[in-house]
Amino acid sequence: MKDLLLPAFEMDCRDWLVVTPAEAGLPDEVGGAPLLAVLSTVVLDADEFQPASGVLTLGLLDDEVPPLRPVGTSECMAAQLVEPEYASDCVRYVVPVPDGRLALLAEFTLPDGPQPAVLDRIEALMASFRWAE
């Protein structure tokens, strides 16, 4: 099998701490999917501390993709997976690789549940996603 090459991508990560799997003490794969990056953020209010963390993995798109909700403008490649079973503690996004069956999967864990400020931050991150040219 040849080495897998993922096109370069860009995200606006100013509100996020981004580390490699090795820096986070995690394996290079999660459930058989290559782990590309680990993300963490926290939204601070006067009386609240709302954390979220995420992982970026790579996978194959198949014919059984759950319903998707587009993110941002029509130029944005990311779409949220609409999965009721993840509604309380997790949100997931898929970003198909241009002209391919591969996709980037972004899965965010919400320890305090789906707080609006955290969801807005995640949505802004995913809306900023661009495949580099």
C-alpha positions as CSV (number, residue, x, y, z in Angstrom):
1,M,0.0,0.0,0.0
2,K,1.3,3.4,-0.9
3,D,1.6,6.2,1.6
4,L,-1.6,8.2,2.0
5,L,-1.3,11.9,1.3
6,L,-3.8,14.3,2.7
7,P,-4.0,17.7,1.0
8,A,-2.9,20.6,3.2
9,F,-5.6,22.4,5.1
10,E,-6.0,25.6,7.0
11,M,-8.2,26.5,10.0
12,D,-8.4,29.6,12.1
13,C,-7.2,28.1,15.4
14,R,-6.7,31.4,17.4
15,D,-9.1,30.3,20.1
16,W,-7.7,26.7,20.2
17,L,-4.7,24.9,21.5
18,V,-3.7,22.4,18.8
19,V,-1.2,19.6,19.4
20,T,0.0,16.5,17.7
21,P,-1.1,13.1,19.0
22,A,2.4,12.4,20.3
23,E,2.4,15.8,22.2
24,A,-1.0,14.8,23.8
25,G,0.3,11.3,24.7
26,L,-2.2,9.7,22.3
27,P,-1.6,7.0,19.7
28,D,-1.3,7.8,16.0
29,E,-4.6,6.0,15.4
30,V,-8.0,6.0,17.1
31,G,-10.3,3.1,16.2
32,G,-8.2,2.4,13.1
33,A,-8.4,6.0,11.8
34,P,-5.3,8.1,11.6
35,L,-5.3,10.8,14.3
36,L,-4.1,14.1,12.8
37,A,-4.5,16.6,15.7
38,V,-5.9,17.2,19.1
39,L,-7.7,20.5,19.9
40,S,-8.7,22.1,23.2
41,T,-10.5,25.3,24.1
42,V,-12.3,27.0,26.9
43,V,-14.9,29.8,26.9
44,L,-14.5,32.0,30.0
45,D,-17.4,34.1,31.2
46,A,-17.7,36.1,34.4
47,D,-19.1,33.1,36.3
48,E,-18.6,30.1,33.9
49,F,-15.8,27.9,32.6
50,Q,-16.9,26.0,29.5
51,P,-14.3,23.5,28.1
52,A,-14.3,21.5,24.9
53,S,-11.8,19.3,23.2
54,G,-11.7,17.7,19.8
55,V,-9.8,15.3,17.6
56,L,-9.2,15.4,13.9
57,T,-9.1,12.0,12.2
58,L,-9.1,10.8,8.6
59,G,-11.6,8.3,7.2
60,L,-13.3,6.9,4.2
61,L,-16.6,8.2,3.1
62,D,-19.1,5.5,2.5
63,D,-22.7,5.4,1.2
64,E,-24.1,5.4,4.7
65,V,-23.4,9.0,5.8
66,P,-25.9,10.3,8.3
67,P,-27.8,13.5,7.4
68,L,-25.6,16.6,7.2
69,R,-26.1,20.2,8.1
70,P,-23.9,22.7,6.1
71,V,-21.7,25.0,8.1
72,G,-21.2,28.7,7.2
73,T,-21.4,29.9,3.6
74,S,-21.7,27.8,0.5
75,E,-17.9,28.0,0.1
76,C,-17.4,26.1,3.4
77,M,-16.5,22.4,2.9
78,A,-17.5,21.3,6.5
79,A,-20.8,19.9,7.4
80,Q,-22.1,18.8,10.8
81,L,-23.2,15.2,11.1
82,V,-26.8,15.2,12.4
83,E,-26.8,12.3,14.9
84,P,-29.3,12.5,17.8
85,E,-27.3,10.0,19.9
86,Y,-24.4,12.5,20.1
87,A,-26.6,15.5,20.8
88,S,-25.8,15.8,24.5
89,D,-22.0,15.4,24.8
90,C,-20.5,15.4,21.3
91,V,-20.7,17.1,18.0
92,R,-19.1,15.8,14.8
93,Y,-18.2,17.3,11.5
94,V,-17.1,15.9,8.2
95,V,-15.0,17.6,5.6
96,P,-14.7,15.7,2.3
97,V,-11.3,15.8,0.6
98,P,-11.8,17.4,-2.8
99,D,-12.3,14.8,-5.6
100,G,-11.9,11.9,-3.3
101,R,-13.5,9.3,-1.0
102,L,-11.5,10.4,2.0
103,A,-12.8,12.8,4.6
104,L,-11.5,14.7,7.6
105,L,-13.6,13.9,10.7
106,A,-13.7,16.5,13.5
107,E,-15.2,15.2,16.7
108,F,-15.7,17.5,19.7
109,T,-16.4,16.4,23.3
110,L,-18.6,18.8,25.3
111,P,-18.1,17.9,29.0
112,D,-20.7,20.5,30.1
113,G,-23.2,19.6,27.3
114,P,-24.0,21.8,24.3
115,Q,-23.4,25.3,25.7
116,P,-24.2,28.0,23.1
117,A,-20.8,29.8,23.5
118,V,-18.8,26.6,23.0
119,L,-21.0,25.5,20.0
120,D,-20.4,29.0,18.5
121,R,-16.6,28.6,18.9
122,I,-16.7,25.1,17.3
123,E,-18.9,26.3,14.5
124,A,-16.5,29.3,13.8
125,L,-13.5,26.9,13.7
126,M,-15.2,24.5,11.2
127,A,-16.5,27.4,9.1
128,S,-12.9,28.6,8.8
129,F,-11.7,25.3,7.3
130,R,-10.1,25.6,3.9
131,W,-8.2,23.1,1.7
132,A,-4.9,24.8,0.9
133,E,-4.1,25.3,-2.7
